Amino acid sequence: MHASIQSASCITRHPHNPVLQASDIPYPATLIFNAGVTRWQGKYVMAFRNDYGGTPGTTHFDGTNIGLAFSEDGVKWTPQPKPWIEWKTEEIRRAYDPRLTIIEDRCYLCFAVDTRHGIRGGIAVTDDLDKWEILSLSAPDNRNMVLFPERNNGMFMRLERPFPIYGRGASEAFDLWYSDSPDCAYWGNTQLVLGSEQVPWANAKIGPGAPPIKTDHGWLTLFHAVTVDKDRELPAWHRNWHKTYTIGLALLDLEQPWRVIGMCPNPVMVPEEPYELEGFRGHVLFPGGMILKETGEVKIYYGGADTVECLATAEVGELLKLCGS
Ligand code: BMA
């Protein structure tokens, strides 16, 4: 990616970044990142990924769990005393990269599930942020699922990112897809939303980021977009890290959300700050939460360098303008 590409000027990183990191967590934690964030029952709720049991600089971790934190203002977060979900069976290795969507006052959780037979996209539901019930697990390989916050003609809607390893003609040219479901268990009506080749600044995979937010103009959604430069080794705790993760922004049709009706021609955010450039994997921004307030402020939550959780804000009108609306 060209070094002169910068984050959009309407984006403000929060001065308290990172808003959550390992030293804030009251149980073993090494990397706190790629969180899902929503507002539910009068509070901000964050479900974050925790790779634990490794020291900074290491490439070995004992495991991955998902923790919960709450906040009154979306900036100062109080983590729960214990992790929430650690899914490990003979078949399932771990669940990670959670996203949260409230639909009809129930809290839905999407996550990636590493199994002995491939990576699956999981959807679960909880009514108390304690017990959770799995509603569906996709065929492998698929991940980065996000649910829209409402049904359309009775159907639940999701964005997802399968990994078509044969037939795309380039390695990791993975795209963004849509499907819908009457019950969150059986998914169909699968449609291509955005091909990675349509993202001008990226040369590899893209994937859904945060659950879309509804505006009068369409569903506004963030996605991650990857640029690989084999000639440039990036800072990381392991060798051979060459991928830059930027954040893109698209506007989807309200009635037919697989139709892209606007897209920002440049990334809205690129790694710039030290907490984004250096860590387990430097130059990585991974969006997982987008919250529209009544004031028009949009809060964007994203993982920084696969190591910490960060916040940026923008006005919804400015984001829409970037998409040509
Ligand atoms: C992706 C996922 C994310 C991670 C990103 C950058 O493939 O594994 O969890 O943030 O790579 O390492």
Boltz pocket constraint, residues with backbone or C-beta under 6 A from the ligand:
constraints:
  - pocket:
      binder: B
      contacts: [[A, 34], [A, 97], [A, 245], [A, 281], [A, 284], [A, 286], [A, 303], [A, 306]]
      max_distance: 6.0
